[in-house]
Amino acid sequence: MDSTSTLIFIIVAFCLGAIIIMKKDQIPAGMRRGLALISILMLAFAFFLIVYSFLTM
């Protein structure tokens, strides 16, 4: 597994979650739910990758 691409994905997932939380009032109502679901899935997968990388060390 390439650790550089994993690290980049984890950083991007957390940044997307932070941006959605900070700008939740400016996101149109129709897009809010979809973006929230996508960011939750990305954050869950990022946490899985963090745990997996610790277990395979």
Secondary structure, DSSP 8 states (H G I E B T S, - for coil): --HHHHHHHHHHHHHHHHHHHHTTTTS-HHHHHHHHHHHHHHHHHHHHHHHHHHHT-
